[in-house]
Amino acid sequence: MEDEDYARGLFRILGAQPDPDLEPGRLGDDWIDRSDGFGTEVQVTSVEVVPGPYGAQLEVGFRLEVPPGLDVPEGGSVRFPLDEEWRVLCGFAEPEDYAPRIASRLVRAARDHVVAHIEPPRPGYEPPASDKQRAILLHVLGRVGTVEELGTDRFVVRRGADGHVEHEREVTVILTPEQWEQVLRRHGPVRHGGFDHYEETFASAPEEERFWVFWEGDLVSSTREELPPATTPWPPLREVRQRLAEARASGTTYGWFAYEPLRDEELPG
């Protein structure tokens, strides 16, 4: 699908009015979570294709419902990757597959937009000298696993090779000293807990995501080392709808449960 056609398809989905009959907290047919204000407090006004450093990008404009008395601009925009190869890798071949992710990211961006205008700027963290910055990086990665340095901007982190954990895992970290300084400025000193999520990311990311790359000021997991980072794809939305329809038609339940659902004869009453 051509980029412009893809953008128009996204705008039709993201700019559509919410279903007035949809119960609060339930997903509509578009699979977009509107319980957080998307479509009401945060509305999409435009979806444009623009050039970017890694191929075409989407610039999605939004409008906020700003409460009276707040000096906050009502409009803003966020950019998203659009490169066709990247879309396929992430499972976003169709606009409907990408739309729920964009909607969720827009709501977070809208919150950041409000906070940036109503809260005073916080004093920034000034990282130490470059030699100490590298020591901090090795310390942070060392909390995750055993670190092998392959160069100034490439590291391999391994866990499980010593038999202390059930599953072995290896991740290649691609990060220049300049990028690491940006990450430090974002998260602050290690003792403040800004890097605690790295261990969870290492442990919970799908096996296919074998790289950590620098993106939007932080380290994120990816299936490739090229930018933009690519995540493990979810099934296409059309496939999910088909499975749900088949499950309903057969009288069975489709979904993931922490326990086995009760059969009708086991239900109370």
VEXMARFI-519578 format. One line per 5 residues: their letters; for each residue y negated, x, z negated of N, C-alpha, C. Coordinates in nm, 3 decimals. Layout:
BEGIN
a = Y,X,Z,Y,X,Z,Y,X,Z; ...
# end
This chain:
BEGIN
meded = 0.119,0.084,0.000,0.000,0.000,0.000,-0.125,0.088,0.000; -0.220,0.054,0.086,-0.345,0.130,0.092,-0.423,0.115,-0.040; -0.499,0.220,-0.074,-0.571,0.220,-0.201,-0.664,0.100,-0.215; -0.738,0.068,-0.109,-0.833,-0.043,-0.117,-0.760,-0.175,-0.140; -0.648,-0.194,-0.072,-0.570,-0.316,-0.093,-0.515,-0.322,-0.235
yargl = -0.474,-0.208,-0.285,-0.422,-0.200,-0.421,-0.532,-0.239,-0.521; -0.653,-0.187,-0.500,-0.764,-0.218,-0.590,-0.798,-0.366,-0.586; -0.796,-0.425,-0.467,-0.824,-0.569,-0.458,-0.717,-0.650,-0.531; -0.592,-0.607,-0.518,-0.485,-0.676,-0.590,-0.503,-0.667,-0.740; -0.545,-0.552,-0.789,-0.570,-0.537,-0.932,-0.684,-0.627,-0.979
frilg = -0.789,-0.634,-0.899,-0.903,-0.716,-0.940,-0.865,-0.863,-0.948; -0.781,-0.908,-0.856,-0.737,-1.048,-0.862,-0.662,-1.077,-0.993; -0.584,-0.979,-1.037,-0.507,-0.999,-1.161,-0.596,-0.983,-1.284; -0.671,-0.873,-1.290,-0.750,-0.843,-1.408,-0.870,-0.935,-1.423; -0.923,-0.984,-1.311,-1.040,-1.070,-1.318,-1.008,-1.217,-1.329
aqpdp = -0.880,-1.253,-1.329,-0.841,-1.394,-1.337,-0.874,-1.451,-1.475; -0.907,-1.579,-1.478,-0.935,-1.646,-1.604,-0.806,-1.664,-1.684; -0.812,-1.647,-1.817,-0.692,-1.667,-1.899,-0.641,-1.810,-1.889; -0.511,-1.826,-1.899,-0.449,-1.958,-1.897,-0.485,-2.031,-2.026; -0.558,-2.143,-2.019,-0.599,-2.212,-2.142,-0.482,-2.270,-2.220
dlepg = -0.367,-2.288,-2.154,-0.250,-2.345,-2.222,-0.160,-2.239,-2.284; -0.196,-2.113,-2.267,-0.112,-2.005,-2.320,-0.129,-1.996,-2.471; -0.019,-1.999,-2.543,-0.025,-1.992,-2.689,-0.073,-1.854,-2.733; -0.154,-1.849,-2.840,-0.202,-1.719,-2.889,-0.087,-1.626,-2.923; -0.101,-1.500,-2.882,0.001,-1.401,-2.911,0.112,-1.393,-2.810
rlgdd = 0.114,-1.482,-2.711,0.219,-1.480,-2.610,0.167,-1.418,-2.481; 0.256,-1.351,-2.408,0.219,-1.291,-2.280,0.229,-1.396,-2.170; 0.134,-1.392,-2.078,0.140,-1.480,-1.963,0.229,-1.424,-1.855; 0.228,-1.488,-1.739,0.312,-1.442,-1.629,0.269,-1.305,-1.578; 0.142,-1.269,-1.602,0.094,-1.138,-1.560,0.132,-1.027,-1.658
widrs = 0.192,-1.064,-1.771,0.240,-0.967,-1.869,0.127,-0.893,-1.939; 0.008,-0.950,-1.938,-0.107,-0.888,-2.002,-0.125,-0.946,-2.142; -0.142,-0.859,-2.239,-0.166,-0.901,-2.377,-0.313,-0.938,-2.392; -0.339,-1.065,-2.414,-0.477,-1.112,-2.429,-0.514,-1.143,-2.574; -0.424,-1.110,-2.666,-0.452,-1.137,-2.807,-0.558,-1.044,-2.863
dgfgt = -0.587,-0.934,-2.792,-0.686,-0.837,-2.839,-0.824,-0.859,-2.779; -0.842,-0.971,-2.710,-0.974,-1.002,-2.655,-0.989,-0.978,-2.507; -0.885,-0.926,-2.441,-0.896,-0.905,-2.297,-0.906,-1.039,-2.226; -1.003,-1.047,-2.134,-1.024,-1.170,-2.059,-1.123,-1.264,-2.123; -1.155,-1.241,-2.251,-1.254,-1.324,-2.321,-1.369,-1.235,-2.369
evqvt = -1.345,-1.156,-2.475,-1.449,-1.063,-2.522,-1.470,-0.946,-2.427; -1.366,-0.908,-2.355,-1.375,-0.798,-2.257,-1.331,-0.853,-2.121; -1.423,-0.855,-2.026,-1.394,-0.912,-1.894,-1.416,-0.806,-1.785; -1.326,-0.805,-1.688,-1.337,-0.711,-1.576,-1.435,-0.766,-1.473; -1.530,-0.683,-1.433,-1.632,-0.724,-1.337,-1.614,-0.661,-1.200
svevv = -1.541,-0.550,-1.192,-1.523,-0.483,-1.063,-1.408,-0.385,-1.071; -1.346,-0.359,-0.956,-1.244,-0.254,-0.943,-1.271,-0.184,-0.811; -1.315,-0.059,-0.817,-1.353,0.016,-0.699,-1.271,0.144,-0.686; -1.245,0.186,-0.562,-1.179,0.313,-0.535,-1.286,0.421,-0.521; -1.273,0.528,-0.599,-1.370,0.637,-0.597,-1.294,0.770,-0.591
pgpyg = -1.357,0.876,-0.539,-1.290,1.007,-0.536,-1.282,1.067,-0.675; -1.179,1.147,-0.697,-1.161,1.213,-0.826,-1.105,1.352,-0.807; -1.095,1.430,-0.914,-1.046,1.568,-0.903,-0.899,1.578,-0.866; -0.823,1.469,-0.884,-0.679,1.471,-0.853,-0.644,1.355,-0.761; -0.722,1.339,-0.657,-0.699,1.229,-0.564,-0.786,1.109,-0.598
aqlev = -0.755,0.998,-0.534,-0.835,0.878,-0.554,-0.822,0.827,-0.697; -0.929,0.763,-0.743,-0.931,0.703,-0.875,-0.979,0.558,-0.864; -0.949,0.483,-0.969,-1.005,0.349,-0.984,-1.119,0.355,-1.084; -1.231,0.294,-1.048,-1.338,0.275,-1.146,-1.342,0.126,-1.178; -1.306,0.093,-1.300,-1.297,-0.047,-1.343,-1.417,-0.079,-1.431
gfrle = -1.501,-0.170,-1.383,-1.616,-0.212,-1.460,-1.581,-0.326,-1.553; -1.643,-0.327,-1.671,-1.616,-0.435,-1.766,-1.746,-0.484,-1.830; -1.740,-0.606,-1.879,-1.853,-0.666,-1.951,-1.805,-0.710,-2.088; -1.888,-0.684,-2.190,-1.854,-0.717,-2.327,-1.926,-0.841,-2.375; -1.862,-0.912,-2.463,-1.929,-1.019,-2.536,-1.984,-0.956,-2.664
vppgl = -2.112,-0.920,-2.661,-2.172,-0.847,-2.773,-2.232,-0.946,-2.873; -2.193,-0.938,-3.000,-2.250,-1.028,-3.101,-2.401,-1.009,-3.112; -2.473,-1.115,-3.145,-2.619,-1.104,-3.161,-2.655,-1.000,-3.268; -2.761,-0.928,-3.241,-2.808,-0.830,-3.338,-2.757,-0.690,-3.317; -2.660,-0.673,-3.228,-2.608,-0.539,-3.201,-2.675,-0.482,-3.076
dvpeg = -2.728,-0.362,-3.090,-2.794,-0.295,-2.977,-2.689,-0.216,-2.899; -2.608,-0.289,-2.823,-2.499,-0.229,-2.747,-2.507,-0.277,-2.602; -2.507,-0.187,-2.504,-2.505,-0.230,-2.364,-2.385,-0.320,-2.336; -2.406,-0.425,-2.259,-2.299,-0.521,-2.234,-2.198,-0.473,-2.130; -2.235,-0.372,-2.052,-2.147,-0.327,-1.946,-2.103,-0.183,-1.961
gsvrf = -1.992,-0.151,-1.898,-1.941,-0.015,-1.898,-1.834,-0.001,-1.791; -1.775,0.115,-1.779,-1.668,0.136,-1.681,-1.574,0.245,-1.730; -1.451,0.240,-1.680,-1.348,0.338,-1.713,-1.278,0.378,-1.584; -1.241,0.506,-1.574,-1.170,0.552,-1.454,-1.022,0.573,-1.484; -0.941,0.540,-1.384,-0.795,0.550,-1.395,-0.739,0.621,-1.272
pldee = -0.628,0.694,-1.287,-0.564,0.756,-1.170,-0.518,0.651,-1.070; -0.517,0.689,-0.942,-0.474,0.596,-0.837,-0.387,0.663,-0.732; -0.373,0.795,-0.737,-0.295,0.866,-0.636,-0.162,0.797,-0.610; -0.129,0.778,-0.482,-0.011,0.699,-0.446,0.118,0.760,-0.499; 0.134,0.892,-0.486,0.255,0.956,-0.537,0.267,0.936,-0.688
wrvlc = 0.155,0.949,-0.757,0.154,0.929,-0.902,0.193,0.786,-0.937; 0.142,0.689,-0.861,0.176,0.549,-0.889,0.326,0.526,-0.880; 0.388,0.583,-0.779,0.532,0.565,-0.762,0.608,0.630,-0.878; 0.567,0.751,-0.918,0.634,0.820,-1.028,0.626,0.741,-1.157; 0.514,0.673,-1.179,0.493,0.599,-1.304,0.546,0.456,-1.298
gfaep = 0.596,0.414,-1.182,0.645,0.277,-1.171,0.536,0.176,-1.145; 0.425,0.221,-1.088,0.312,0.132,-1.059,0.300,0.106,-0.909; 0.411,0.086,-0.842,0.407,0.066,-0.698,0.326,-0.058,-0.661; 0.332,-0.161,-0.745,0.258,-0.284,-0.721,0.146,-0.298,-0.822; 0.033,-0.361,-0.783,-0.078,-0.379,-0.877,-0.038,-0.449,-1.006
edyap = 0.053,-0.545,-0.999,0.092,-0.618,-1.119,0.162,-0.528,-1.222; 0.221,-0.418,-1.176,0.287,-0.326,-1.269,0.186,-0.240,-1.345; 0.074,-0.212,-1.284,-0.030,-0.127,-1.344,-0.127,-0.209,-1.428; -0.146,-0.335,-1.394,-0.249,-0.418,-1.457,-0.238,-0.425,-1.609; -0.120,-0.446,-1.668,-0.114,-0.453,-1.815,-0.159,-0.324,-1.883
riasr = -0.128,-0.209,-1.825,-0.171,-0.081,-1.884,-0.323,-0.067,-1.877; -0.380,-0.106,-1.764,-0.525,-0.096,-1.750,-0.594,-0.189,-1.849; -0.543,-0.310,-1.864,-0.603,-0.406,-1.957,-0.604,-0.352,-2.099; -0.493,-0.294,-2.141,-0.484,-0.239,-2.276,-0.582,-0.124,-2.295; -0.591,-0.037,-2.196,-0.682,0.078,-2.205,-0.828,0.033,-2.204
lvraa = -0.859,-0.071,-2.130,-0.996,-0.121,-2.125,-1.042,-0.172,-2.261; -0.955,-0.242,-2.331,-0.992,-0.293,-2.462,-1.022,-0.178,-2.558; -0.941,-0.074,-2.554,-0.967,0.043,-2.639,-1.099,0.109,-2.600; -1.124,0.119,-2.469,-1.249,0.179,-2.423,-1.369,0.096,-2.466; -1.354,-0.036,-2.465,-1.463,-0.124,-2.508,-1.495,-0.103,-2.656
rdhvv = -1.392,-0.086,-2.737,-1.414,-0.060,-2.879,-1.487,0.072,-2.899; -1.443,0.175,-2.826,-1.510,0.305,-2.836,-1.655,0.294,-2.791; -1.679,0.213,-2.689,-1.814,0.190,-2.637,-1.904,0.132,-2.745; -1.853,0.035,-2.819,-1.931,-0.027,-2.926,-1.957,0.072,-3.039; -1.851,0.139,-3.082,-1.864,0.234,-3.192,-1.965,0.344,-3.159
ahiep = -1.964,0.390,-3.035,-2.054,0.498,-2.995,-2.201,0.457,-3.006; -2.227,0.326,-3.000,-2.366,0.280,-3.003,-2.411,0.227,-3.138; -2.318,0.199,-3.228,-2.359,0.142,-3.357,-2.338,0.238,-3.473; -2.259,0.344,-3.454,-2.237,0.439,-3.562,-2.311,0.569,-3.533; -2.367,0.631,-3.636,-2.435,0.760,-3.614,-2.335,0.866,-3.571
prpgy = -2.378,0.960,-3.488,-2.286,1.066,-3.443,-2.234,1.146,-3.562; -2.105,1.174,-3.559,-2.046,1.255,-3.665,-2.061,1.403,-3.631; -2.080,1.485,-3.733,-2.092,1.630,-3.705,-1.963,1.682,-3.643; -1.976,1.760,-3.538,-1.858,1.811,-3.469,-1.794,1.927,-3.543; -1.667,1.948,-3.514,-1.593,2.060,-3.573,-1.613,2.183,-3.487
eppas = -1.650,2.291,-3.550,-1.670,2.417,-3.478,-1.546,2.504,-3.498; -1.464,2.521,-3.393,-1.341,2.599,-3.408,-1.371,2.745,-3.439; -1.274,2.816,-3.496,-1.293,2.959,-3.526,-1.291,3.043,-3.399; -1.294,3.174,-3.414,-1.292,3.265,-3.300,-1.164,3.248,-3.219; -1.169,3.293,-3.093,-1.061,3.267,-2.998,-0.925,3.321,-3.045
dkqra = -0.924,3.439,-3.110,-0.795,3.493,-3.155,-0.733,3.404,-3.262; -0.815,3.348,-3.347,-0.764,3.257,-3.450,-0.724,3.123,-3.389; -0.792,3.082,-3.283,-0.754,2.958,-3.216,-0.611,2.967,-3.163; -0.575,3.080,-3.106,-0.439,3.096,-3.055,-0.337,3.093,-3.169; -0.373,3.152,-3.280,-0.283,3.149,-3.396,-0.262,3.006,-3.444
illhv = -0.369,2.927,-3.439,-0.358,2.786,-3.479,-0.266,2.711,-3.382; -0.281,2.739,-3.252,-0.195,2.674,-3.152,-0.048,2.706,-3.179; -0.017,2.832,-3.202,0.122,2.870,-3.228,0.173,2.806,-3.356; 0.085,2.791,-3.454,0.124,2.724,-3.579,0.154,2.576,-3.554; 0.067,2.510,-3.478,0.086,2.367,-3.450,0.215,2.345,-3.371
lgrvg = 0.236,2.425,-3.267,0.359,2.411,-3.188,0.481,2.451,-3.270; 0.465,2.548,-3.359,0.576,2.592,-3.442,0.623,2.487,-3.541; 0.536,2.392,-3.574,0.577,2.281,-3.659,0.671,2.187,-3.585; 0.666,2.192,-3.452,0.748,2.104,-3.369,0.883,2.168,-3.339; 0.884,2.298,-3.308,1.008,2.366,-3.273,0.985,2.516,-3.262
tveel = 1.083,2.585,-3.207,1.072,2.729,-3.184,0.989,2.754,-3.059; 0.890,2.842,-3.069,0.794,2.863,-2.960,0.823,2.995,-2.888; 0.827,2.987,-2.756,0.836,3.107,-2.672,0.711,3.114,-2.586; 0.638,3.223,-2.594,0.516,3.241,-2.515,0.552,3.299,-2.378; 0.515,3.227,-2.272,0.540,3.274,-2.136,0.414,3.327,-2.070
gtdrf = 0.301,3.315,-2.138,0.173,3.360,-2.084,0.062,3.305,-2.169; -0.063,3.330,-2.126,-0.176,3.282,-2.205,-0.189,3.130,-2.201; -0.130,3.066,-2.099,-0.146,2.921,-2.086,-0.013,2.848,-2.067; 0.097,2.912,-2.107,0.228,2.848,-2.087,0.321,2.885,-2.203; 0.381,2.780,-2.261,0.469,2.798,-2.376,0.591,2.707,-2.360
vvrrg = 0.701,2.748,-2.418,0.820,2.663,-2.423,0.851,2.636,-2.570; 0.866,2.509,-2.603,0.898,2.468,-2.740,1.039,2.410,-2.740; 1.124,2.464,-2.824,1.264,2.419,-2.830,1.297,2.372,-2.971; 1.378,2.270,-2.974,1.429,2.222,-3.102,1.576,2.188,-3.086; 1.657,2.223,-3.184,1.797,2.184,-3.182,1.892,2.293,-3.139
adghv = 1.840,2.402,-3.084,1.929,2.510,-3.039,2.002,2.576,-3.155; 1.943,2.565,-3.277,2.008,2.625,-3.394,2.104,2.530,-3.462; 2.119,2.409,-3.404,2.213,2.313,-3.458,2.162,2.233,-3.576; 2.034,2.245,-3.610,1.979,2.175,-3.726,1.945,2.029,-3.696; 1.935,1.992,-3.570,1.911,1.853,-3.533,2.017,1.810,-3.434
ehere = 2.033,1.678,-3.420,2.144,1.625,-3.342,2.130,1.656,-3.194; 2.008,1.640,-3.137,1.990,1.656,-2.993,1.897,1.774,-2.964; 1.938,1.858,-2.872,1.851,1.966,-2.829,1.742,1.912,-2.738; 1.625,1.973,-2.746,1.514,1.930,-2.660,1.427,2.050,-2.630; 1.375,2.055,-2.508,1.288,2.164,-2.465,1.171,2.107,-2.389
vtvil = 1.052,2.151,-2.424,0.930,2.104,-2.359,0.845,2.225,-2.320; 0.791,2.222,-2.199,0.700,2.326,-2.153,0.557,2.278,-2.174; 0.479,2.357,-2.246,0.340,2.325,-2.276,0.250,2.408,-2.185; 0.163,2.340,-2.111,0.071,2.407,-2.018,-0.071,2.381,-2.068; -0.136,2.486,-2.117,-0.264,2.469,-2.186,-0.340,2.600,-2.185
tpeqw = -0.461,2.599,-2.126,-0.543,2.719,-2.125,-0.617,2.733,-2.258; -0.665,2.853,-2.291,-0.742,2.869,-2.415,-0.864,2.778,-2.420; -0.930,2.759,-2.306,-1.048,2.672,-2.303,-1.010,2.527,-2.333; -0.897,2.484,-2.280,-0.852,2.348,-2.306,-0.813,2.330,-2.452; -0.747,2.429,-2.509,-0.708,2.421,-2.649,-0.830,2.412,-2.739
eqvlr = -0.937,2.480,-2.704,-1.060,2.470,-2.783,-1.112,2.326,-2.781; -1.103,2.260,-2.666,-1.144,2.119,-2.659,-1.057,2.031,-2.748; -0.926,2.059,-2.749,-0.836,1.982,-2.835,-0.873,2.003,-2.982; -0.903,2.127,-3.019,-0.942,2.156,-3.156,-1.069,2.081,-3.194; -1.166,2.080,-3.105,-1.290,2.009,-3.133,-1.265,1.859,-3.151
rhgpv = -1.167,1.808,-3.081,-1.135,1.665,-3.091,-1.067,1.631,-3.223; -0.969,1.713,-3.263,-0.887,1.677,-3.379,-0.931,1.742,-3.510; -1.008,1.849,-3.501,-1.053,1.914,-3.623,-0.948,2.004,-3.685; -0.971,2.048,-3.809,-0.877,2.139,-3.875,-0.738,2.078,-3.889; -0.636,2.162,-3.882,-0.498,2.115,-3.894,-0.476,2.043,-4.026
rhggf = -0.540,2.089,-4.130,-0.518,2.029,-4.263,-0.565,1.884,-4.270; -0.647,1.841,-4.174,-0.695,1.702,-4.174,-0.595,1.606,-4.110; -0.485,1.658,-4.057,-0.379,1.571,-4.005,-0.395,1.527,-3.861; -0.492,1.585,-3.789,-0.516,1.541,-3.652,-0.405,1.575,-3.555; -0.314,1.665,-3.594,-0.206,1.706,-3.505,-0.070,1.654,-3.549
dhyee = -0.067,1.570,-3.650,0.061,1.522,-3.702,0.140,1.442,-3.599; 0.069,1.378,-3.504,0.139,1.294,-3.406,0.217,1.378,-3.304; 0.192,1.507,-3.296,0.262,1.589,-3.197,0.413,1.591,-3.223; 0.451,1.599,-3.350,0.594,1.603,-3.382,0.661,1.472,-3.342; 0.593,1.360,-3.365,0.649,1.231,-3.325,0.659,1.222,-3.173
tfasa = 0.557,1.273,-3.104,0.562,1.272,-2.957,0.680,1.354,-2.907; 0.701,1.469,-2.966,0.811,1.556,-2.924,0.946,1.487,-2.946; 0.960,1.420,-3.059,1.088,1.360,-3.095,1.116,1.231,-3.018; 1.011,1.155,-2.985,1.032,1.021,-2.931,1.011,1.009,-2.780; 0.948,1.107,-2.717,0.923,1.097,-2.573,1.055,1.098,-2.497
peeer = 1.064,1.023,-2.387,1.187,1.022,-2.307,1.224,1.161,-2.259; 1.353,1.183,-2.235,1.402,1.313,-2.192,1.335,1.360,-2.063; 1.299,1.264,-1.977,1.239,1.301,-1.848,1.101,1.365,-1.865; 1.035,1.338,-1.977,0.901,1.391,-2.000,0.914,1.529,-2.063; 0.933,1.629,-1.977,0.962,1.766,-2.022,0.839,1.857,-2.025
fwvfw = 0.722,1.799,-2.005,0.599,1.879,-2.005,0.496,1.817,-2.099; 0.416,1.904,-2.158,0.294,1.863,-2.227,0.178,1.925,-2.149; 0.085,1.842,-2.108,-0.028,1.889,-2.029,-0.158,1.840,-2.091; -0.265,1.906,-2.056,-0.398,1.870,-2.107,-0.455,1.757,-2.022; -0.492,1.647,-2.090,-0.547,1.532,-2.018,-0.640,1.454,-2.109
egdlv = -0.762,1.434,-2.064,-0.862,1.357,-2.138,-0.879,1.408,-2.281; -0.885,1.540,-2.293,-0.917,1.602,-2.421,-0.803,1.622,-2.517; -0.679,1.598,-2.473,-0.566,1.612,-2.565,-0.441,1.656,-2.489; -0.336,1.689,-2.562,-0.206,1.719,-2.503,-0.126,1.589,-2.494; -0.072,1.562,-2.375,0.008,1.441,-2.355,0.138,1.478,-2.285
sstre = 0.242,1.400,-2.307,0.371,1.428,-2.243,0.371,1.375,-2.100; 0.451,1.440,-2.015,0.453,1.406,-1.873,0.587,1.445,-1.812; 0.622,1.379,-1.703,0.744,1.415,-1.631,0.722,1.532,-1.536; 0.596,1.575,-1.522,0.565,1.685,-1.430,0.450,1.766,-1.487; 0.432,1.887,-1.434,0.321,1.969,-1.483,0.192,1.947,-1.405
elppa = 0.201,1.885,-1.287,0.080,1.856,-1.211,0.004,1.741,-1.275; -0.126,1.739,-1.252,-0.211,1.630,-1.301,-0.237,1.530,-1.190; -0.258,1.404,-1.226,-0.254,1.348,-1.361,-0.112,1.341,-1.416; -0.099,1.336,-1.549,0.035,1.328,-1.608,0.105,1.199,-1.569; 0.236,1.207,-1.554,0.315,1.090,-1.516,0.413,1.056,-1.628
ttpwp = 0.421,0.929,-1.662,0.511,0.885,-1.768,0.639,0.828,-1.708; 0.741,0.817,-1.790,0.867,0.757,-1.746,0.843,0.611,-1.709; 0.883,0.569,-1.589,0.849,0.433,-1.545,0.928,0.325,-1.617; 0.861,0.211,-1.636,0.926,0.090,-1.682,0.980,0.016,-1.560; 1.074,-0.078,-1.579,1.122,-0.157,-1.465,1.007,-0.234,-1.401
plrev = 1.009,-0.255,-1.270,0.904,-0.335,-1.205,0.896,-0.474,-1.266; 0.777,-0.529,-1.270,0.757,-0.660,-1.333,0.839,-0.769,-1.264; 0.853,-0.759,-1.132,0.932,-0.860,-1.062,1.078,-0.858,-1.108; 1.128,-0.737,-1.140,1.265,-0.725,-1.188,1.278,-0.784,-1.328; 1.178,-0.762,-1.412,1.180,-0.819,-1.547,1.178,-0.971,-1.541
rqrla = 1.093,-1.025,-1.454,1.088,-1.171,-1.440,1.224,-1.226,-1.394; 1.286,-1.156,-1.300,1.415,-1.202,-1.249,1.521,-1.201,-1.360; 1.523,-1.097,-1.440,1.619,-1.090,-1.549,1.596,-1.202,-1.650; 1.470,-1.228,-1.681,1.439,-1.336,-1.774,1.485,-1.470,-1.718; 1.457,-1.493,-1.591,1.496,-1.620,-1.529,1.648,-1.637,-1.530
earas = 1.721,-1.530,-1.500,1.867,-1.536,-1.500,1.920,-1.560,-1.641; 1.858,-1.496,-1.741,1.903,-1.514,-1.878,1.880,-1.657,-1.925; 1.763,-1.712,-1.890,1.735,-1.850,-1.930,1.829,-1.948,-1.861; 1.856,-1.922,-1.733,1.944,-2.011,-1.658,2.086,-2.009,-1.713; 2.129,-1.894,-1.764,2.265,-1.882,-1.817,2.276,-1.924,-1.962
gttyg = 2.160,-1.950,-2.026,2.162,-1.989,-2.166,2.174,-1.874,-2.263; 2.164,-1.751,-2.212,2.170,-1.634,-2.299,2.029,-1.586,-2.330; 2.020,-1.490,-2.420,1.891,-1.435,-2.459,1.874,-1.298,-2.397; 1.754,-1.273,-2.341,1.726,-1.143,-2.280,1.621,-1.074,-2.363; 1.651,-0.953,-2.410,1.553,-0.879,-2.489,1.621,-0.774,-2.574
wfaye = 1.541,-0.706,-2.655,1.594,-0.604,-2.746,1.578,-0.656,-2.887; 1.682,-0.640,-2.969,1.679,-0.688,-3.105,1.730,-0.579,-3.198; 1.674,-0.573,-3.318,1.721,-0.478,-3.418,1.851,-0.525,-3.480; 1.889,-0.646,-3.453,2.013,-0.703,-3.503,2.066,-0.799,-3.399; 2.191,-0.837,-3.409,2.249,-0.930,-3.313,2.200,-1.071,-3.344
plrde = 2.139,-1.141,-3.247,2.090,-1.276,-3.273,2.203,-1.369,-3.316; 2.170,-1.466,-3.402,2.269,-1.563,-3.446,2.307,-1.657,-3.333; 2.434,-1.696,-3.330,2.478,-1.799,-3.236,2.434,-1.935,-3.288; 2.432,-2.035,-3.199,2.386,-2.168,-3.238,2.461,-2.221,-3.359; 2.592,-2.200,-3.364,2.672,-2.254,-3.474,2.647,-2.181,-3.605
elpg = 2.579,-2.065,-3.598,2.551,-1.989,-3.719,2.413,-2.020,-3.777; 2.332,-2.094,-3.702,2.198,-2.125,-3.748,2.203,-2.223,-3.864; 2.113,-2.209,-3.963,2.113,-2.302,-4.077,2.074,-2.443,-4.034; 2.129,-2.541,-4.102,2.096,-2.681,-4.074,2.169,-2.736,-3.957
# end
